[in-house]
Amino acid sequence: FAIWRFSPNSEISNGDIIKGMNTTECLLSVGKPLHIRKNGGNQIKWMVNNDFVVLFENGIVVRVIK
């Protein structure tokens, strides 16, 4: 039994990532990223594709660049 912070029928099922999502929700939404880069102690950058980058701090999305 899973408790979702975002409706599986909205962002995740539409392949969207929004601020506040965690890495698990992002994986469910867009799948495994092409590249993952750690930018520091608590910052991670996912390159989903050439035009889609997601920035995390402490495992939570803080910025989406499309």
Salt bridges, closest charged atoms under 4 A:
GLU25 OE1 - ARG5 NH2 2.83
